[in-house]
Amino acid sequence: MAAKVFESIGKFGLALAVAGGVVNSALYNVDAGHRAVILDRFRGVQDIVVGEGTHFLIPWIQKPIIFDCRSRPRHVPVITGSKDLQNVNITLCILFLPVASQLPHIFTSIGEDCDERVLPSIMTEILKSVVARFDAGELITQRELVSRQVSDDLTERAATFGLILDDVSLTHLTFGKEFTEAVEAKQKSL
C-alpha cells in the first residue's frame, strides 16, 4: 500500500515538474528600460513591440529579442584632415537610444547590434565631412559652430536608422605634431 502511495506521489511530482517546465518556457521577462520584439519561426518578426514586464509566448515557436532602450554613451576617436590639410585628432561622444516603435524594422534591416554596426561608421563619416569644411584656426575659434553642425548632421543621419541622439559633443581636439610645433615656434618668436 505504501509503495502505491509513493508511486502515485512520484508520478504526480513528475507531471508537476513537466508542467512547470512548459509554463516556465512559455514566460519571459522584459526588464525596465528594455523592449522586446517577437521572432516567430513561421511568421517572422512581428510588428508588435513588447514593453516591460512578464509576458507569454509559444515555446519553441516564438523567441523574444530583447533591446536596451536606455540612453547609452558611445565614444569614437577619429583622425581626419581639416580644410588646410592639417591632421586633426578628434573624439566624438554621443548619448543614443533606439526608437522603440522602430525596433522590428531595426532588427530586420540591421540586427540586434545596430549601435555596433551603424554608429561608428556614421560618426566617422559626419565628423570627417564637417571638419573638412573648416581650417585649423577655425576649428579652434569656432568650436561651438563645428559642434553644432556635427550634432545636426549626425542627428539627422542617425534618425534614418531609427536612433535618437540625446547628446553630441566634441570632447577632445588636438592637431598633428607638425602643426603644434609650428604654432609653438611662432609663439616663441613673438
Salt bridges, closest charged atoms under 4 A:
GLU7 OE2 - LYS11 NZ 3.38
ASP40 OD2 - ARG43 NH2 3.36
GLU52 OE2 - ARG35 NH1 3.48
ASP68 OD1 - HIS34 NE2 3.94
ASP68 OD1 - ARG70 NE 2.92
ASP68 OD2 - ARG72 NE 3.93
ASP113 OD1 - ARG117 NE 3.09
ASP115 OD2 - ARG72 NH1 3.56
GLU116 OE2 - ARG74 NH1 3.00
GLU125 OE2 - ARG157 NE 3.53
GLU144 OE2 - ARG148 NH2 3.62
ASP153 OD2 - ARG133 NH2 3.31
